[in-house]
Amino acid sequence: KMPLTANGKLDRKALPAPDASQLQATYIAPQGDLEQQLASIWAYVLKVEQVGRSDNFFELGGHSLLAVQMLVRVREQLQREVGLKDLFEQPVLADFCATLHEKNGESDHALDELTKSLEALKRLSAEEIDNLIA
């Protein structure tokens, strides 16, 4: 049963302090530039000391208004577009980062295709290149 004030409202002062040991998972540092930049933005917006790869935006205290603030910072600082729905679907830093890559055309598949094309161009002779250009 929840503690109530004399007015029948929730008595927040009478609630037990949260047990931080249950919330803290093993910290895994962000990997790569984008994850590090996102972690920095999340930490700033959420007013927490550090954000790891497996941290969940909402479990760190985020809510819809902070999510919008975070997305504005992502747009301003990283020049990348992503929607609020994406954060609700992928609230873990590493997963959100992967979504951000995909939304901005940076998927591994596209990079693999580009690498294959460049390798094919390297194998062309000078005569074949001249024929392609002509």
Contact map, one row per residue, 1 for C-alpha under 8 A:
11100000000000000000000000000000000000000000000000000000000000000000000000000000000000000000000000000000000000000000000000000000000000
11110000011000100000000000000000000000000000000000000000000000000000000000000000000000000000000000000000000000000000000000000000000000
11111000011101100000000000000000000000000000000000000000000000000000000000000000000000000000000000000000000000000000000000000000000000
01111111111000000000000000000000000000000000000000000000000000000000000000000000000000000000000000000000000000000000000000000000000000
00111111111000000000000000000000000000000000000000000000000000000000000000000000000000000000000000000000000000000000000000000000000000
00011111100000000000000000000000000000000000000000000000000000000000000000000000000000000000000000000000000000000000000000000000000000
00011111100000000000000000000000000000000000000000000000000000000000000000000000000000000000000000000000000000000000000000000000000000
00011111110000000000000000000000000000000000000000000000000000000000000000000000000000000000000000000000000000000000000000000000000000
00011111111000000000000000000000000000000000000000000000000000000000000000000000000000000000000000000000000000000000000000000000000000
01111001111100000000000000000000000000000000000000000000000000000000000000000000000000000000000000000000000000000000000000000000000000
01111000111111100000000000000000000000000000000000000000000000000000000000000000000000000000000000000000000000000000000000000000000000
00100000011111100000000000000000000000000000000000000000000000000000000000000000000000000000000000000000000000000000000000000000000000
00000000001111100000000000000000000000000000000000000000000000000000000000000000000000000000000000000000000000000000000000000000000000
00100000001111110000000000000000000000000000000000000000000000000000000000000000000000000000000000000000000000000000000000000000000000
01100000001111111000000000000000000000000000000000000000000000000000000000000000000000000000000000000000000000000000000000000000000000
00000000000001111100000000000000000000000000000000000000000000000000000000000000000000000000000000000000000000000000000000000000000000
00000000000000111110000000000000000000000000000000000000000000000000000000000000000000000000000000000000000000000000000000000000000000
00000000000000011111000000000000000000000000000000000000000000000000000000000000000000000000000000000000000000000000000000000000000000
00000000000000001111111000000000000000000000000000000000000000000000000000000000000000000000000000000000000000000000000000000000000000
00000000000000000111111100000000000000000000000000000000000000000000000000000000000000000000000000000000000000000000000000000000000000
00000000000000000011111100000000000000000000000000000000000000000000000000000000000000000000000000000000000000000000000000000000000000
00000000000000000011111110000000000000000000000000000000000000000000000000000000000000000000000000000000000000000000000000000000000000
00000000000000000011111110000000000000000000000000000000000000000000000000000000000000000000000000000000000000000000000000000000000000
00000000000000000001111111100000000000000000000000000000000000000000000000000000000000000000000000000000000000000000000000000000000000
00000000000000000000011111100000000000000000000000000000000000000000000000000000000000000000000000000000000000000000000000000000000000
00000000000000000000000111110000000000000000000000000000000000000000000000000000000000000000000000000000000000000000000000000000000000
00000000000000000000000111111000000000000000000000011100000000000000000000000000000000000000000000000000000000000000000000000000000000
00000000000000000000000001111100000000000000000000011100000000000000000000000000000000000000000000000000000000000000000000000000000000
00000000000000000000000000111110000000000000000000111000000000000000000000000000000000000000000000000000000000000000000000000000000000
00000000000000000000000000011111001100100000000000111000000000000000000000000000000000000000010000000000000000000000000000000000000000
00000000000000000000000000001111111100000000000000001000000000000000000000000000000000000000000000000000000000000000000000000000000000
00000000000000000000000000000111111100000000000000000000000000000000000000000000000000000000000000000000000000000000000000000000000000
00000000000000000000000000000011111110000000000000000000000000000000000000000000000000000000000000000000000000000000000000000000000000
00000000000000000000000000000011111111000000000000000000000000000000000000000000000000000000000010000000000000000000000000000000000000
00000000000000000000000000000111111111100000000000001000000000000000000000000000000000000000110010000000000000000000000000000000000000
00000000000000000000000000000111111111110000000000000000000000000000000000000000000000000000000000000000000000000000000000000000000000
00000000000000000000000000000000111111111000000000000000000000000000000000000000000000000000000000000000000000000000000000000000000000
00000000000000000000000000000000011111111100000000000000000000000000000001000000000000000000100010000000000000000000000000000000000000
00000000000000000000000000000100001111111110000001110000000000000000000000000000000000000000100000000000000000000000000000000000000000
00000000000000000000000000000000000111111111000001100000000000000000000000000000000000000000000000000000000000000000000000000000000000
00000000000000000000000000000000000011111111100000000000000000000000010011000000000000000000000000000000000000000000000000000000000000
00000000000000000000000000000000000001111111111000100000100000000000010000000000000000000000000000000000000000000000000000000000000000
00000000000000000000000000000000000000111111111111100000000000000000000000000000000000000000000000000000000000000000000000000000000000
00000000000000000000000000000000000000011111111100000000000000000000000000000000000000000000000000000000000000000000000000000000000000
00000000000000000000000000000000000000001111111000000000000000000100110000000000000000000000000000000000000000000000000000000000000000
00000000000000000000000000000000000000000111111100000000000111000100000000000000000000000000000000000000000000000000000000000000000000
00000000000000000000000000000000000000000111111110000000000000000000000000000000000000000000000000000000000000000000000000000000000000
00000000000000000000000000000000000000000011011111100000000100000000000000000000000000000000000000000000000000000000000000000000000000
00000000000000000000000000000000000000000010001111100000000000000000000000000000000000000000000000000000000000000000000000000000000000
00000000000000000000000000000000000000110010000111110000000000000000000000000000000000000000000000000000000000000000000000000000000000
00000000000000000000000000001100000000110110000111111010000000000000000000000000000000000000000000000000000000000000000000000000000000
00000000000000000000000000111100000000100000000001111110000000000000000000000000000000000000100000000000000000000000000000000000000000
00000000000000000000000000111110001000000000000000111110000000000000000000000000000000000001110000000000000000000000000000000000000000
00000000000000000000000000110000000000000000000000011111000000000000000000000000000000000001110000000000000000000000000000000000000000
00000000000000000000000000000000000000000000000000111111101100000000000000000000000000000001100000000000000000000000000000000000000000
00000000000000000000000000000000000000000000000000000111111100000000000000000000000000000011100000000000000000000000000000000000000000
00000000000000000000000000000000000000000100000000000011111111000000000000000000000000000011100000000000000000000000000000000000000000
00000000000000000000000000000000000000000000000000000001111111100000000000000000000000000010000000000000000000000000000000000000000000
00000000000000000000000000000000000000000000000000000011111111000000000000000000000000000000000000000000000000000000000000000000000000
00000000000000000000000000000000000000000000010100000011111111000000000000000000000000000000000000000000000000000000000000000000000000
00000000000000000000000000000000000000000000010000000000111111100000000000000000000000000000000000000000000000000000000000000000000000
00000000000000000000000000000000000000000000010000000000111111110110000000000000000000000000000000000000000000000000000000000000000000
00000000000000000000000000000000000000000000000000000000010011111110000000000000000000000000000000000000000000000000000000000000000000
00000000000000000000000000000000000000000000000000000000000001111111000000000000000000000000000000000000000000000000000000000000000000
00000000000000000000000000000000000000000000000000000000000000111111100000000000000000000000000000000000000000000000000000000000000000
00000000000000000000000000000000000000000000110000000000000001111111110000000000000000000000000000000000000000000000000000000000000000
00000000000000000000000000000000000000000000000000000000000001111111111000000000000100100000000000000000000000000000000000000000000000
00000000000000000000000000000000000000000000000000000000000000011111111100000000000100000000000000000000000000000000000000000000000000
00000000000000000000000000000000000000000000100000000000000000001111111110000000000000000000000000000000000000000000000000000000000000
00000000000000000000000000000000000000001100100000000000000000000111111111000000000000000000000000000000000000000000000000000000000000
00000000000000000000000000000000000000000000000000000000000000000011111111100000011100000000000000000000000000000000000000000000000000
00000000000000000000000000000000000000000000000000000000000000000001111111110000000000000000000000000000000000000000000000000000000000
00000000000000000000000000000000000000001000000000000000000000000000111111111100000000000000000000000000000000000000000000000000000000
00000000000000000000000000000000000001001000000000000000000000000000011111111111100000000000000000000000000000000000000000000000000000
00000000000000000000000000000000000000000000000000000000000000000000001111111111100000000000000000000000000000000000000000000000000000
00000000000000000000000000000000000000000000000000000000000000000000000111111111000000000000000000000000000000000000000000000000000000
00000000000000000000000000000000000000000000000000000000000000000000000011111110000000000000000000000000000000000000000000000000000000
00000000000000000000000000000000000000000000000000000000000000000000000011111111000000000000000000000000000000000000000000000000000000
00000000000000000000000000000000000000000000000000000000000000000000000001111111100000000000000000000000000000000000000000000000000000
00000000000000000000000000000000000000000000000000000000000000000000000001110111110000000000000000010001000000000000000000000000000000
00000000000000000000000000000000000000000000000000000000000000000000000001100011111000000000000000010011000000000000000000000000000000
00000000000000000000000000000000000000000000000000000000000000000000001000000001111101000000000000010010000000000000000000000000000000
00000000000000000000000000000000000000000000000000000000000000000000001000000000111111100000000000000000000000000000000000000000000000
00000000000000000000000000000000000000000000000000000000000000000011001000000000011111110000000000000000000000000000000000000000000000
00000000000000000000000000000000000000000000000000000000000000000000000000000000001111111000000000000000000000000000000000000000000000
00000000000000000000000000000000000000000000000000000000000000000000000000000000011111111110000100100000000000000000000000000000000000
00000000000000000000000000000000000000000000000000000000000000000010000000000000001111111110000100000000000000000000000000000000000000
00000000000000000000000000000000000000000000000000000000000000000000000000000000000111111110000000000000000000000000000000000000000000
00000000000000000000000000000000000000000000000000000000000000000000000000000000000011111110000000000000000000000000000000000000000000
00000000000000000000000000000000000000000000000000000000000000000000000000000000000001111111101100100000000000000000000000000000000000
00000000000000000000000000000000000000000000000000000001110000000000000000000000000001111111101100000000000000000000000000000000000000
00000000000000000000000000000000000000000000000000001111100000000000000000000000000000000111111100000000000000000000000000000000000000
00000000000000000000000000000000001001100000000000011111100000000000000000000000000000000111111110000000000000000000000000000000000000
00000000000000000000000000000100001000000000000000001100000000000000000000000000000000000001111111000000000000000000000000000000000000
00000000000000000000000000000000000000000000000000000000000000000000000000000000000000000111111111100000000000000000000000000000000000
00000000000000000000000000000000000000000000000000000000000000000000000000000000000001100111111111110000000000000000000000000000000000
00000000000000000000000000000000011001000000000000000000000000000000000000000000000000000000111111111000000000000000000000000000000000
00000000000000000000000000000000000000000000000000000000000000000000000000000000000000000000011111111100000000000000000000000000000000
00000000000000000000000000000000000000000000000000000000000000000000000000000000000001000100001111111110000000000000000000000000000000
00000000000000000000000000000000000000000000000000000000000000000000000000000001110000000000000111111111000000000000000000000000000000
00000000000000000000000000000000000000000000000000000000000000000000000000000000000000000000000011111111111000000000000000000000000000
00000000000000000000000000000000000000000000000000000000000000000000000000000000000000000000000001111111111000000000000000000000000000
00000000000000000000000000000000000000000000000000000000000000000000000000000000110000000000000000111111110000000000000000000000000000
00000000000000000000000000000000000000000000000000000000000000000000000000000001100000000000000000011111110000000000000000000000000000
00000000000000000000000000000000000000000000000000000000000000000000000000000000000000000000000000001111111001000000000000000000000000
00000000000000000000000000000000000000000000000000000000000000000000000000000000000000000000000000001111111101100000000000000000000000
00000000000000000000000000000000000000000000000000000000000000000000000000000000000000000000000000001100111111100000000000000000000000
00000000000000000000000000000000000000000000000000000000000000000000000000000000000000000000000000000000011111110000000000000000000000
00000000000000000000000000000000000000000000000000000000000000000000000000000000000000000000000000000000001111111000000000000000000000
00000000000000000000000000000000000000000000000000000000000000000000000000000000000000000000000000000000111111111100000000000000000000
00000000000000000000000000000000000000000000000000000000000000000000000000000000000000000000000000000000011111111110000000000000000000
00000000000000000000000000000000000000000000000000000000000000000000000000000000000000000000000000000000000111111111000000000000000000
00000000000000000000000000000000000000000000000000000000000000000000000000000000000000000000000000000000000011111111100000000000000000
00000000000000000000000000000000000000000000000000000000000000000000000000000000000000000000000000000000000001111111110000000000000000
00000000000000000000000000000000000000000000000000000000000000000000000000000000000000000000000000000000000000111111111000000000000000
00000000000000000000000000000000000000000000000000000000000000000000000000000000000000000000000000000000000000011111111100000000000000
00000000000000000000000000000000000000000000000000000000000000000000000000000000000000000000000000000000000000001111111110000000000000
00000000000000000000000000000000000000000000000000000000000000000000000000000000000000000000000000000000000000000111111111000000000000
00000000000000000000000000000000000000000000000000000000000000000000000000000000000000000000000000000000000000000011111111100000000000
00000000000000000000000000000000000000000000000000000000000000000000000000000000000000000000000000000000000000000001111111110000000000
00000000000000000000000000000000000000000000000000000000000000000000000000000000000000000000000000000000000000000000111111110000000000
00000000000000000000000000000000000000000000000000000000000000000000000000000000000000000000000000000000000000000000011111110000000000
00000000000000000000000000000000000000000000000000000000000000000000000000000000000000000000000000000000000000000000001111111000000000
00000000000000000000000000000000000000000000000000000000000000000000000000000000000000000000000000000000000000000000000111111101100000
00000000000000000000000000000000000000000000000000000000000000000000000000000000000000000000000000000000000000000000000000111111100000
00000000000000000000000000000000000000000000000000000000000000000000000000000000000000000000000000000000000000000000000000011111110000
00000000000000000000000000000000000000000000000000000000000000000000000000000000000000000000000000000000000000000000000000001111111000
00000000000000000000000000000000000000000000000000000000000000000000000000000000000000000000000000000000000000000000000000011111111100
00000000000000000000000000000000000000000000000000000000000000000000000000000000000000000000000000000000000000000000000000011111111110
00000000000000000000000000000000000000000000000000000000000000000000000000000000000000000000000000000000000000000000000000000111111111
00000000000000000000000000000000000000000000000000000000000000000000000000000000000000000000000000000000000000000000000000000011111111
00000000000000000000000000000000000000000000000000000000000000000000000000000000000000000000000000000000000000000000000000000001111111
00000000000000000000000000000000000000000000000000000000000000000000000000000000000000000000000000000000000000000000000000000000111111
00000000000000000000000000000000000000000000000000000000000000000000000000000000000000000000000000000000000000000000000000000000011111
